[in-house]
Amino acid sequence: MRMDLLVHDGVVGDQAANLALEEALARASPPAPLLRIWQNASCVVIGRAQRISREVNLAACAAAGVPVLRRASGGGTVYQDLGNLNISMAVPGRAPGLAADLAALVAAVIATLGLPSLAGDRGVFVGPAKVSGLASQVTRNGSVAHATLLVTTTASQVQAFLAPAPADPHPADSRRSIVASLRELGCALGMAEARGAVLAEAARRYGPLSRRPPNNGELGWQQRLLAERYRIGSWHQTGRTEEAQWTTRPVLTCTA
């Protein structure tokens, strides 16, 4: 199966644009299955239906200048920084099993590093520790699944910006887990080595990757999404804003 590799696809310091491109990949329907490996500067990213007050330590984020953003997919809240690798797959059409395919890829990468890994519906674990979280969005035109992989970011960094589990659980709340980075688990590799390991495993599974930048359709959707969602504070705060009809139509989101 042919797979493209997205390159020249963003700036780490523009976290909102990076998130908008994730949704744009599904909305634009990629011409072939697509892999994206990318990073964000420090931020907290909540799932589509989550409430910030239940997920985020707002005081800690404000003190450290860490923005809180919302993505279009479901799933739980994650902390991102330059010690975290984001791995995304996008395919044309509806693919509700895409998150499981991505989890299998991430688990295989971790196994090649000498750590026993287990892919589940909540992420990828090494023993009791979660090293990778998953979420996906499925639309009529295309589907995208994304995973975080904690490479050097420590568990204490992650937990510093997240709120403890509320006493009154809601269905959309994150399911809290012990987390750990690959480095904390004894795997002494840097970000470049982690990226190389993902690329090697993807090539083993899918064959040589064809490098390409975002196409005009994907960039057009990114700009539209930025204008109507991701550059608007109320979207990140509440998940609601003055949206065009296409943004309010329900889509199937698969969470993990």
C-alpha positions as CSV (number, residue, x, y, z in Angstrom):
1,M,0.0,0.0,0.0
2,R,1.3,3.4,-0.9
3,M,1.7,5.9,1.9
4,D,2.7,9.6,1.7
5,L,4.8,11.4,4.3
6,L,3.8,15.0,4.9
7,V,6.7,17.4,5.1
8,H,7.0,21.2,5.4
9,D,3.8,21.1,7.3
10,G,3.9,23.7,10.0
11,V,5.7,25.7,12.6
12,V,6.1,24.3,16.1
13,G,5.3,27.7,17.7
14,D,1.9,28.0,15.9
15,Q,0.0,25.3,17.9
16,A,-3.4,26.3,16.6
17,A,-2.4,26.0,13.0
18,N,-0.9,22.6,13.6
19,L,-4.2,21.4,15.1
20,A,-6.2,23.0,12.3
21,L,-4.1,21.1,9.8
22,E,-4.9,17.8,11.5
23,E,-8.6,18.4,10.9
24,A,-8.0,19.7,7.4
25,L,-6.3,16.4,6.4
26,A,-9.6,14.6,7.1
27,R,-11.9,17.3,5.6
28,A,-9.8,17.5,2.4
29,S,-9.7,13.7,1.8
30,P,-6.1,12.9,1.2
31,P,-5.4,11.3,-2.2
32,A,-3.6,8.4,-0.5
33,P,-3.0,7.3,3.0
34,L,-0.8,9.8,4.8
35,L,1.7,9.9,7.7
36,R,2.5,13.1,9.5
37,I,5.2,13.3,12.3
38,W,5.2,16.7,14.0
39,Q,5.7,18.6,17.2
40,N,4.1,21.5,19.0
41,A,5.5,24.0,21.4
42,S,4.2,23.7,24.9
43,C,0.4,23.6,25.1
44,V,-2.4,21.6,26.7
45,V,-4.9,20.2,24.2
46,I,-8.3,19.0,25.2
47,G,-10.7,16.7,23.3
48,R,-13.7,18.0,21.3
49,A,-16.4,17.6,24.0
50,Q,-14.3,18.2,27.2
51,R,-14.6,21.0,29.7
52,I,-11.5,23.0,30.4
53,S,-12.4,23.4,34.1
54,R,-12.5,19.6,34.6
55,E,-9.3,18.9,32.7
56,V,-6.7,21.7,33.1
57,N,-4.8,23.3,35.9
58,L,-5.5,26.8,34.6
59,A,-3.4,28.6,37.2
60,A,-0.3,26.6,36.3
61,C,-0.9,27.1,32.6
62,A,-1.3,30.9,33.1
63,A,1.8,31.1,35.3
64,A,3.9,29.3,32.7
65,G,2.3,30.9,29.6
66,V,1.1,27.5,28.4
67,P,-2.0,27.9,26.1
68,V,-5.0,25.7,26.3
69,L,-6.4,24.6,23.0
70,R,-9.2,22.4,21.7
71,R,-9.0,19.8,18.9
72,A,-11.8,18.4,16.7
73,S,-11.3,14.8,17.7
74,G,-12.5,13.2,20.9
75,G,-10.3,11.5,23.5
76,G,-8.6,12.8,26.5
77,T,-6.5,15.9,27.4
78,V,-2.8,15.8,26.5
79,Y,0.2,18.0,27.3
80,Q,2.5,18.7,24.3
81,D,5.9,20.1,24.1
82,L,9.2,19.5,22.2
83,G,9.8,16.3,24.2
84,N,6.6,14.8,22.8
85,L,6.3,13.4,19.3
86,N,2.9,13.6,17.5
87,I,2.2,10.9,15.0
88,S,-0.8,11.1,12.7
89,M,-2.4,9.0,10.0
90,A,-5.0,10.3,7.5
91,V,-6.9,8.3,4.9
92,P,-9.7,9.0,2.4
93,G,-13.2,8.0,3.4
94,R,-14.6,6.7,6.6
95,A,-12.2,4.6,8.5
96,P,-13.4,4.0,12.1
97,G,-10.5,1.4,12.7
98,L,-7.8,3.9,11.9
99,A,-6.9,4.6,15.5
100,A,-6.3,0.9,16.1
101,D,-4.0,0.8,13.1
102,L,-2.0,3.8,14.5
103,A,-1.9,2.2,17.9
104,A,-0.4,-0.9,16.4
105,L,2.3,1.2,14.6
106,V,3.2,3.0,17.8
107,A,3.3,-0.2,19.8
108,A,5.6,-1.8,17.2
109,V,7.9,1.2,17.3
110,I,8.2,1.0,21.1
111,A,8.9,-2.8,20.9
112,T,11.8,-2.1,18.5
113,L,13.3,0.0,21.2
114,G,13.4,-2.9,23.6
115,L,10.3,-2.1,25.7
116,P,7.3,-4.5,26.0
117,S,4.4,-2.5,24.7
118,L,0.6,-3.2,24.6
119,A,-1.8,-1.3,22.4
120,G,-5.3,-0.9,23.8
121,D,-8.4,1.3,23.3
122,R,-7.0,4.0,25.6
123,G,-3.5,4.2,24.2
124,V,-0.2,2.4,24.2
125,F,1.2,1.2,27.5
126,V,4.5,-0.2,28.8
127,G,3.5,-2.1,31.9
128,P,1.1,0.2,33.8
129,A,2.5,3.4,32.3
130,K,0.8,5.1,29.4
131,V,3.4,6.4,26.9
132,S,1.0,7.2,24.0
133,G,-2.6,8.6,23.9
134,L,-4.9,8.2,20.9
135,A,-7.8,10.0,19.3
136,S,-9.5,10.1,15.9
137,Q,-12.0,11.9,13.8
138,V,-14.0,10.3,11.1
139,T,-15.8,12.3,8.5
140,R,-17.6,11.5,5.2
141,N,-14.6,12.6,3.1
142,G,-11.7,11.4,5.2
143,S,-10.5,10.2,8.6
144,V,-7.5,11.2,10.8
145,A,-6.1,9.5,13.8
146,H,-3.4,11.0,16.0
147,A,-1.1,9.7,18.8
148,T,1.2,11.4,21.2
149,L,4.4,9.7,22.1
150,L,6.2,10.9,25.3
151,V,9.9,10.6,24.4
152,T,11.8,12.9,26.8
153,T,8.9,14.9,28.5
154,T,8.7,13.7,32.1
155,A,5.5,12.6,33.9
156,S,5.9,15.5,36.3
157,Q,5.9,18.0,33.4
158,V,2.6,16.5,32.1
159,Q,0.9,16.3,35.5
160,A,1.8,19.9,36.4
161,F,-0.6,21.3,33.9
162,L,-3.5,18.8,34.2
163,A,-6.2,18.8,36.8
164,P,-6.9,15.8,39.1
165,A,-9.9,13.7,38.3
166,P,-13.1,15.4,39.5
167,A,-15.1,13.7,42.2
168,D,-18.2,13.6,39.9
169,P,-17.1,11.8,36.7
170,H,-18.6,12.7,33.4
171,P,-18.5,10.6,30.2
172,A,-16.2,13.1,28.4
173,D,-13.7,13.3,31.2
174,S,-10.2,12.0,30.6
175,R,-9.5,8.6,32.0
176,R,-6.5,9.3,34.2
177,S,-3.5,7.0,33.9
178,I,0.0,6.7,35.2
179,V,2.2,8.2,32.4
180,A,5.9,7.9,31.7
181,S,8.2,8.9,28.9
182,L,10.4,6.5,27.0
183,R,13.4,8.1,28.6
184,E,12.0,7.5,32.1
185,L,11.4,3.9,31.2
186,G,15.1,3.5,30.4
187,C,15.2,4.2,26.6
188,A,17.8,6.8,26.1
189,L,17.0,8.2,22.7
190,G,16.3,11.8,21.5
191,M,13.6,13.2,19.3
192,A,15.5,12.6,16.0
193,E,16.0,9.0,16.9
194,A,12.4,8.6,17.9
195,R,11.3,10.1,14.6
196,G,13.6,7.8,12.7
197,A,12.2,4.8,14.5
198,V,8.6,5.8,13.5
199,L,9.7,6.3,9.9
200,A,11.5,2.9,9.8
201,E,8.5,1.0,11.1
202,A,6.1,2.8,8.8
203,A,8.3,2.0,5.8
204,R,8.5,-1.7,6.9
205,R,4.7,-1.8,7.1
206,Y,3.7,0.2,4.1
207,G,6.7,0.4,1.8
208,P,8.8,3.4,0.8
209,L,7.1,6.7,1.9
210,S,6.5,9.3,-0.8
211,R,7.3,12.8,0.7
212,R,5.0,15.6,-0.1
213,P,4.0,19.0,1.3
214,P,0.3,19.8,2.1
215,N,-1.7,20.2,-1.1
216,N,-3.8,23.2,-1.9
217,G,-7.0,21.6,-0.7
218,E,-5.5,20.8,2.7
219,L,-4.1,24.3,3.0
220,G,-7.4,25.8,2.0
221,W,-9.3,23.8,4.6
222,Q,-6.6,24.7,7.2
223,Q,-7.2,28.4,6.6
224,R,-10.9,28.0,6.7
225,L,-10.7,26.1,10.0
226,L,-8.4,28.7,11.5
227,A,-10.8,31.5,10.6
228,E,-13.9,29.8,11.8
229,R,-12.5,27.8,14.8
230,Y,-8.9,27.7,15.8
231,R,-8.1,31.4,15.9
232,I,-11.3,32.1,17.9
233,G,-10.9,32.0,21.7
234,S,-14.5,30.8,22.4
235,W,-13.9,27.6,20.4
236,H,-11.0,26.6,22.6
237,Q,-12.8,27.7,25.8
238,T,-16.2,26.2,25.2
239,G,-16.2,24.3,21.9
240,R,-18.9,26.7,20.6
241,T,-18.6,29.7,18.4
242,E,-20.4,31.4,15.4
243,E,-19.8,28.5,13.0
244,A,-20.8,27.9,9.5
245,Q,-23.3,25.1,8.8
246,W,-20.6,22.7,7.7
247,T,-18.9,22.8,11.1
248,T,-22.1,22.1,13.1
249,R,-23.1,19.0,11.2
250,P,-22.4,16.0,13.4
251,V,-19.4,13.8,12.6
252,L,-18.4,10.5,14.1
253,T,-15.5,10.8,16.4
254,C,-13.7,7.8,17.7
255,T,-12.0,8.2,21.1
256,A,-9.4,6.3,23.0
